[in-house]
Every structure is written in structure tokens, then in C-alpha cells.
Amino acid sequence: MNSVTKRIELLKVISHPVRISILEELLGGVKCVSDFEDFLEISQPNVSQHLTLLRNHQVIDYYMDGRLRCYYLVDPIIPDILKLIKREYSEDLPTPSCCPATKKGKYPGNRPVRVSR
């Protein structure tokens, strides 16, 4: 699997509001399951399902501290993705000056000629 395909799969894995919240929380450091339960307001089994999915895809990992599982980020692209998601844009991209389909405006290239039959 090439790196672009891996990143597409990563985006699929993290594209859930709960998982995004988990990853944002892990940006601040190590957390255990009870920490996630407190701020996510979902059941422990549900939290564990999200954590397992993220761990199975090598986005996060954990270590044991007594009976507690302490989770942390592993994939170095996660902080960049989260930063990009939060970024605010002040303007849309500019519109094109011409539409090849309607032939309005000045098209900057060679437009193929269609022959009617």
C-alpha cells in the first residue's frame, strides 16, 4: 500500500467526531479511558471501541500503568491534520473567468470543436 493510500485510509479512520475529539485530547498528552469518558459523555464500551479502532490503525497506542491503559498519539501526521481541520479561511477560491461548457468568457486554451451529426 503506497503512502497516499495509507493516508486516505487514515482519513477514513479518524473521520468521526468522537475520534477527532479523542485525538484532540491526546494532543495535550497521555490520557486514560476514564479521562475520555468524562469529557466525551459516552459509555466506557463506546470509548473503548473508538480507541481500539484508532489503535488497530496505528494512530495511537497505550501502555499499562497498574490497571490503567494510558493512551498516546503515535502517527506524526495527526497534529497536522487536526490543525488543518481547525483552520479558518477568509475567502473562497476565485471563480474561473470562463466556463468551457457555456462558452462564456475567454477560455485560456484550445477548445475542442464538436461536430453535430
C-alpha positions as CSV (number, residue, x, y, z in Angstrom):
1,M,0.0,0.0,0.0
2,N,1.5,3.3,-1.0
3,S,1.7,6.4,1.3
4,V,-1.2,8.2,-0.4
5,T,-3.5,5.1,0.0
6,K,-2.4,4.8,3.7
7,R,-3.3,8.5,4.3
8,I,-6.7,8.1,2.6
9,E,-7.4,5.1,4.9
10,L,-6.2,7.2,7.9
11,L,-8.7,9.9,7.0
12,K,-11.5,7.4,6.9
13,V,-10.5,6.0,10.3
14,I,-10.3,9.4,12.0
15,S,-13.4,10.9,10.3
16,H,-15.7,10.6,13.2
17,P,-16.5,13.4,15.7
18,V,-15.7,11.2,18.7
19,R,-12.4,10.0,17.3
20,I,-11.4,13.6,16.4
21,S,-12.2,14.6,20.0
22,I,-10.1,11.8,21.3
23,L,-7.2,12.8,19.1
24,E,-7.5,16.5,20.0
25,E,-7.4,15.5,23.7
26,L,-4.3,13.3,23.1
27,L,-2.5,16.3,21.6
28,G,-2.3,17.6,25.2
29,G,-0.6,14.4,26.4
30,V,-1.4,10.9,27.7
31,K,-4.9,10.1,28.8
32,C,-6.6,7.0,30.2
33,V,-10.1,5.7,29.3
34,S,-11.8,7.4,32.3
35,D,-10.4,10.7,31.1
36,F,-12.2,10.2,27.8
37,E,-15.4,9.1,29.4
38,D,-15.5,12.4,31.4
39,F,-15.3,14.8,28.5
40,L,-17.0,12.7,25.8
41,E,-20.0,11.8,27.8
42,I,-20.3,8.4,26.2
43,S,-20.1,4.9,27.7
44,Q,-16.9,3.2,28.5
45,P,-17.5,0.4,26.0
46,N,-18.1,3.0,23.3
47,V,-14.9,4.9,24.2
48,S,-13.0,1.6,24.1
49,Q,-14.4,0.8,20.6
50,H,-13.1,4.1,19.3
51,L,-9.7,3.7,21.0
52,T,-9.4,0.1,19.6
53,L,-10.1,1.3,16.1
54,L,-7.5,4.0,16.4
55,R,-5.0,1.6,17.9
56,N,-5.6,-1.1,15.2
57,H,-4.8,1.5,12.6
58,Q,-1.6,2.6,14.5
59,V,-2.8,6.1,15.1
60,I,-2.5,5.7,18.9
61,D,-1.0,3.2,21.3
62,Y,-1.1,2.7,25.1
63,Y,1.0,1.5,28.0
64,M,-0.2,-0.1,31.2
65,D,0.1,1.8,34.5
66,G,-1.1,-0.6,37.0
67,R,-4.6,-1.5,35.8
68,L,-5.0,1.7,33.7
69,R,-4.4,1.9,30.0
70,C,-2.7,5.2,29.2
71,Y,-3.2,6.2,25.5
72,Y,-0.9,8.5,23.5
73,L,-0.5,9.6,19.8
74,V,1.8,7.6,17.6
75,D,1.2,8.8,14.0
76,P,3.1,12.1,13.4
77,I,0.6,13.4,10.8
78,I,-2.2,13.7,13.3
79,P,-1.3,17.1,14.7
80,D,-1.0,18.5,11.2
81,I,-4.4,17.1,10.2
82,L,-6.1,18.4,13.3
83,K,-4.5,21.9,12.7
84,L,-5.8,21.9,9.1
85,I,-9.3,20.9,10.1
86,K,-9.5,23.8,12.6
87,R,-8.0,26.4,10.1
88,E,-10.3,29.2,9.2
89,Y,-10.3,30.6,5.6
90,S,-11.4,34.2,5.0
91,E,-12.2,33.8,1.3
92,D,-13.3,31.2,-1.3
93,L,-11.1,30.3,-4.2
94,P,-11.6,32.7,-7.2
95,T,-14.1,31.7,-9.8
96,P,-12.8,30.9,-13.3
97,S,-13.1,33.6,-15.9
98,C,-14.6,31.2,-18.4
99,C,-16.7,28.1,-18.5
100,P,-15.9,25.7,-21.4
101,A,-19.4,24.3,-21.3
102,T,-21.3,27.6,-21.7
103,K,-18.5,29.2,-23.8
104,K,-18.9,32.5,-21.8
105,G,-15.8,34.5,-21.2
106,K,-12.4,33.9,-22.7
107,Y,-11.1,30.3,-22.5
108,P,-7.3,30.3,-21.9
109,G,-6.7,27.2,-24.1
110,N,-7.7,25.4,-27.2
111,R,-11.3,24.3,-27.0
112,P,-12.1,21.1,-29.0
113,V,-14.6,21.7,-31.8
114,R,-17.6,19.4,-31.6
115,V,-19.2,18.3,-34.8
116,S,-23.0,17.9,-34.8
117,R,-24.5,14.9,-36.6
